[in-house]
Amino acid sequence: MDDERMIFEKEEKERIRHQLQKQERELHDFDVETVAKGLNALEVADASLRDFDNDTNSVRGSMLSLSGSSSTSSFSSQTPL
């Protein structure tokens, strides 16, 4: 039982290490791509931390529903086939 637990813990640590390395690579790639597109990575990071309480566009956008409509005429063609 202890051997199994030790093996599990070792595998778990390896998975965590692998995920952290992957995350580090993805962050680096994002930073490189951001700079290549002419954006400052620090400005992008700062913008993501801003308070958007007074941003009505973001509020409206966040209220959009991604669920399907039960209406029979929603997004359907009104012209006969």
N, C-alpha and C positions, 0 to 999 in steps of 0.2 A: 504494500500500500504506500509506504513512504517513497519507494522507488518510482512508482507511478506519479506521485505528486511532484517529485523532483523533476521528472521528465516533462510533465505538464508545465511546471513553472519555467523550466528552461525554454521550452517551445514558445510559451507566452512572451517571455522576454525577447526572444528572437523576432517574433511577430511585431512587437512594439518597436524594436530597433529598426526593423525593415520599414514600418509605417512612418517613423520619424525621418528616416533617410529619404523616403519617397516625398514626404511633405517638404523637406528642405529643397529637394530638386525642383519640385513644382513651384515653390516660392521664388527660387532663383530664376526659373524659366519665365515666370510672370513678370519679374522685375526687368529681365532682359527684353521681353516683348513690349513692356510698357515704355521703356526708354527708346526702343526702336520706333515706336509710334509717336515719339515726340512728347511724351508725358513724363513728368517728374514722379518717380515712385513714392517719394515722401508726400507730395501733394495729393496723390491718389489715396494713400493711407490716411492722411489727415481728413480728406473729404469723407471717407467712410466712417469717421468718428464724430462728424458734425451732428448737431442737434437739429432734426428736421421737424420740430413741433409746428412751425409756422409754414411749412411747405405744403400748400394745398394740392399741388400736382402729385406729390408722393402719396399723400393720404388718399386721394382719389384712385390712384393706381393700385394701392394696396387693398382697396375695397372691391376690385374686380373679382368676379367669381370664375374659377376655372372648371366648375362643375357644369355638366350638360343641362340644357334647358328642357323643361317639360312642355314648353309651348309648341304647338304644331306648326306654327309659321316662323319660328326662329331660324334665321339663316337658311331658309329654304327658298328655292327658286319659285317665283310667282308666275313664271311663264310655263304654259303646258308643253310637255315633251312631244 
